Amino acid sequence: MTDQKLLERISMNPNVVTGKPVIRGTRLTVEYILNLLAHGQDAEEIIREYNGLTVDDVRACILFASKTLETTLFMPLAAENA
């Protein structure tokens, strides 16, 4: 599946979860799905937990985060000690 098709699975609407990016047609935020992954759940566990969710929805969350970070600038708050 192309990046564009995956990203079409993510929507943002100011009237849904205060505009946070969600999986289209749900109130599941990208942030929430990424947090589940970060804490050890795999895509199969997540889609078993939430009816209607697909592996491509989970992949879309990862891609969305990746694309978001491409255009984010990071500035250190303090100099690292070498």
N, C-alpha and C positions, 0 to 999 in steps of 0.2 A: 504494500500500500504506500502511496506517495505521502510525502510530508504534508502537502496541502490537504489530502483526504483525511489524514489523521487529525490535523489541526481543526478541521471542520467539526470534529466531535466535541470541541471545547467552545463554550459560549460565555459571554459576559453581558449581564443585563443589570442595570442599577436597581431593578426591582426584585432581583433574585440574589439572596445571600449578600446583600449590600454591594453587588457588582463584582464580587470575586469570581475568578474563572472557575466554571463548573463543567462537568460532563453534561453535554447537551441533553435536555429533557429530564435532568435530575437536579437535586440540590447537593450533590456530592462535589465538594471542591477539589481542585487539583491539589491544593495544599494537603487536604485530608488523605487523599490516595497516596501521595508521596510520603506522608508521615507513616502510613501503614507499611509501605515498602521499606522505609528506613528502619522500622522496628521489627523486621523479619518476616512479615507476611509476603507470600509470593502472589503473583497475579491470579493464579488458580484459586487460592484461598479467598482472595478479595471478590472474585466474580461469583464464587459459591455463596458468599455472604450477602451479596446484593443482586437480587434477581434482575435480569435484563442487562446487566453490565457485561462487557466483553473484554477479551484480552486486548483488543485494539483500543478500547477506551482507556485502559491502564497505560498502554504504550503512548497514547495521545497525551496523557498527563506528563509522562517523562519527556516527550518531545517538546511540549509547551514550555516546561521548565528549562530545558536546554536552550531553546530559541530565545527565551526571555533573558537568560544569562549572557547570551552572545552580545547583547546591546547594553549590558549593565556595566557601569564603571565602578571599580572598587577603590576606595581610598583608605589606607591604614589609619586607624585612630591614633596610633602611637608608633614610633620607630621601633623596629625589632632590635633586640640586643644581640649582637653578633658574637 
